[in-house]
Amino acid sequence: MMTSKRCIIGCGTYGSYLLRRLIEAFPDDEIIVLELGDRRSQSESEAGLYSESMESQAARAGRYFGLGGTSARWGGQVLFFDERDNPLHDPVWSQIIAINKRYKTRVIENLFGDRSIQPLLELNDKGNLKTGIWLKYNKRNLFKQVNLYKKSEIQLRTGCRVISMNFTQDKLQSVEIINEQRIRQIIEADIFYLTAGAIESCRIMLEMRSKGKFTGTSDIGKHLGDHLSVELFKIQNSTPAIQGVNLIPIWHKGSLVTKRLLVYTSDGRVGYIQGVFNKHIRIFTILKQLMFGKKQTEFNIKELFTGLVFLLKLAWNLLIKRQLYADPKEWSLQLDIEQQYPNKHKLELSKTNDKFGVPGIKLDWSAEPEDRKFIEEISLQFREILLQEKLQFSDCFNNVVNGATKIEDVYHPVGFMRMGTDDSAVTDMHCKIRGAANLFHFSTALFSSARSINPTGAVFCLIEAHLEQAIQQKTA
Ligand SMILES: Cc1cc2nc3c(=O)[nH]c(=O)nc-3n(C[C@H](O)[C@H](O)[C@H](O)COP(=O)(O)OP(=O)(O)OC[C@H]3O[C@@H](n4cnc5c(N)ncnc54)[C@H](O)[C@@H]3O)c2cc1C
């Protein structure tokens, strides 16, 4: 059988998963991995990249560089799309959902090493309840799950950034890399995978198009979306349960199984409401910050004492009750809701160059007055439920012109490298970039929206579908 040379551009969350699976699927192929960072996890500014945005945090605070990429710092909560994410029966979404359903068992097994988790998730996924599962802390960085010793033909090149692409007609012949010493080199391959993160992958394609190196005419960079996130209510003195659903995450073999309630607006927008616990307990906040990479923190004696009591309750609940401890004194209901697709938001090349001498990226993103209207609609729906359930609560979302609540994005960038069947889609349904015969892309930007999930898990299913097709083509 003919062997191929495969090149992975960016060894972060998807690059690492893909590398592991390519080693298993194509043991005879040559694989070269080009990674900007190294074993350290670096922020955008530490890595020397540049982005600008008035309101979006997705580039500055939502991406990390180095082996494992953002998975070195992410929450690791894994969820998948299902039919409830397609209330308007869109045919492209039906295909995405079918791919999720077909491959999620395999993805769960690859990530968690345990098939028994899936029935647990499905058992709970009823009505408007959806469950997710957090990877164990020590399994978060996906590069650490790659067994490089299984295969000798891997070239792992760290400290090199892909800065250019060379096409002959629609075939990507090679990419150009630059290292920290500013030495440039050309790397050739038969098949390329662009997994440099949603934003940087888009930036590279926009730059190639601006220089006339790539002639694709799709919607690259357009329709930037994210979940709009806002705290709706603080609830006092009650167990975290609503509509008969206990919202406290449960403990399963070292992972937390989370619960969220799906919500819909009158125009068919999808979102989810979840409980946020122990926000007012400082030791819990500190623990979370340390888990997400903060190096040091300070607290006083009183905080230490109340913290110890809390930690005892936390340990008791995890070990004996097999669930997270949630202080009933106060907890919140947080809404994350999708933005409209299509929309006017976009990514474009910045006029400012980064440390590597290439243009940075500009994210033109904001929450629109219309978005606020739909948040208000969901807020009213839930207010009614809280009143019916006689819960003691205070409103958090304020939509008055002066002093309106700030709406955050939550590092779920979508829409600007969209997969689809129409001519303006950036990739086809197999994640092949239109206008490039041998270039595939994997990131959350493939989805027009993240609907009711934290979207990372759903892209692993697209990688699995791609591999299955590639294996079939190779053996045909
Ligand atoms: C704090 C936080 C918590 C999160 N929690 C969750 C969660 O619980 N669940 C969820 O679903 N999602 C979560 N996310 C989102 C999730 O982390 C991302 O969707 C996912 O990691 C993106 O993977 P990626 O492979 O596209 O990018 P990355 O993991 O960022 O990988 C990109 C890689 O490419 C490298 N690279 C970049 N540019 C180049 C270049 N030009 N040449 C070579 N290499 C390059 C980078 O160094 C990096 O290694 C979270 C994000 C953050 C920030």
The ligand as a Gaussian input file, in Angstrom:
#p B3LYP/6-31G(d) Opt

LIG

0 1
 C      -10.031000      28.508000      30.383000
 C      -10.685000      27.700000      29.304000
 C      -11.555000      26.674000      29.649000
 C      -12.174000      25.934000      28.640000
 N      -12.983000      24.900000      28.993000
 C      -13.588000      24.164000      28.048000
 C      -14.407000      23.052000      28.410000
 O      -14.553000      22.723000      29.593000
 N      -15.010000      22.349000      27.411000
 C      -14.878000      22.695000      26.086000
 O      -15.504000      22.042000      25.239000
 N      -14.069000      23.716000      25.712000
 C      -13.415000      24.455000      26.657000
 N      -12.585000      25.472000      26.293000
 C      -12.319000      25.670000      24.849000
 C      -11.254000      24.656000      24.385000
 O      -10.123000      24.771000      25.203000
 C      -10.908000      24.913000      22.919000
 O      -12.085000      24.755000      22.140000
 C       -9.882000      23.909000      22.385000
 O       -8.803000      23.757000      23.265000
 C       -9.367000      24.396000      21.038000
 O       -8.485000      23.440000      20.514000
 P       -7.590000      23.761000      19.226000
 O       -6.810000      22.535000      18.927000
 O       -8.457000      24.325000      18.156000
 O       -6.614000      24.944000      19.684000
 P       -5.395000      24.853000      20.724000
 O       -5.605000      23.799000      21.717000
 O       -5.183000      26.248000      21.199000
 O       -4.158000      24.395000      19.813000
 C       -3.570000      25.191000      18.815000
 C       -2.101000      24.771000      18.764000
 O       -1.487000      25.311000      17.609000
 C       -0.243000      25.903000      17.959000
 N       -0.033000      26.962000      16.969000
 C       -0.692000      28.133000      16.897000
 N       -0.307000      28.806000      15.817000
 C        0.603000      28.050000      15.179000
 C        1.360000      28.218000      13.985000
 N        1.208000      29.280000      13.172000
 N        2.261000      27.249000      13.633000
 C        2.403000      26.144000      14.409000
 N        1.709000      25.941000      15.548000
 C        0.799000      26.872000      15.919000
 C       -0.421000      26.379000      19.375000
 O        0.795000      26.542000      20.065000
 C       -1.295000      25.277000      19.954000
 O       -0.530000      24.213000      20.463000
 C      -11.938000      26.235000      27.260000
 C      -11.066000      27.274000      26.924000
 C      -10.432000      28.003000      27.925000
 C       -9.487000      29.092000      27.536000

